[in-house]
Each structure stands twice: as C-alpha cells, then as structure tokens.
Amino acid sequence: MTYTKLDFDASRVSDDLKRLNPGVFGPSAAKPRLRLAQLQVQIQEPEGQPPRLAQCNKTERRFYDWLCSQHPADRIVIQPPRHFPLKGGGTYTPDFLVYADSGVFAYEVKGGYRGPGAEQGHERYARAAAQWASANLHFCKATWRDRQWRLEPWPSH
C-alpha cells in the first residue's frame, strides 16, 4: 500500500499498543511522533479463514461498495486487525479505516438494528472518537436510512 506522509500525535498511545507494534514504534517505543508512511497494516487474511469482507453484514458491505466509489480500494482497510484501546477498559475496532489525502478516517457503520449490543457499539464508538480524534484522525458514523448514506463526523453537533 502507498500512503501519504501524515503526522499524528502518538503520545496518547498506550504502552501495550507500542509494545505490540515494535515495527511502528520501534523496540524502545520512545518515538514521540508516528508517520503514517511508516504504518504497515496487515490486510492479507490468514489461510483457512474467510476474508473480512465476507464477514461484513449487508449494511457494511453496501458501505464498502460506496467507499470504493469514493476512494481507491487499496486505501480501505476492512475491520482493521489493530484496535483502539479505551480509557477505563475495553477496545474499539472501527468497521473501516480509510487512508485519504486529508487524513485517516475511522468509519462506524450503523443500519436499522436496535437490538442487544447496539448500545454498546454506539458507546464504544463515542468513547474512541472522544479519546483518539485529532486533526489527522477523523471518526465518522455512517447510517443507511431512506436508501442513502448519512455521514455524521465526530464531534456531532
């Protein structure tokens, strides 16, 4: 993959994330800033497991198709293998990461489902966006309603 050079503040990254990603942060994990060009994302599927796209629900697949009409497919990561650790415990994994010229976008896709677990998804998205959003890392909720996508960037007003 080819990425644009883009800085974001890595000082808020947890020690565990630094330790688990020595290729990004180095063995000492003391780098104060991280260049997006250095970030290597593993998007190849382990052998014998279904591709992440096959694991997407119908709404996520529809959004992926829309994303591909907006960005080159090699800049879109489906359910990235790296997650965002949250203060107070837990983690958040966005449905899609898009490496665009204007920054990195973390998309959370929501459809009509309002059953068990839906509230937890909204809550984790809001916690991650509040904790991790920066000038170069953007969070956006995508909702499929009335046969169109409604994009709600963080912070929502």
Secondary structure by P-SEA (a helix, b strand, c coil): ccccccccccccccaaaaaacccccccccccccccccccccccccccccccccccccaaaaaaaaaaaaccccccccccccbbbbbcccccccccccccccccbbbbbbbccccccaaaaaaaaaaaaaaccccccbbbbbbbbcccbbbbbccccc
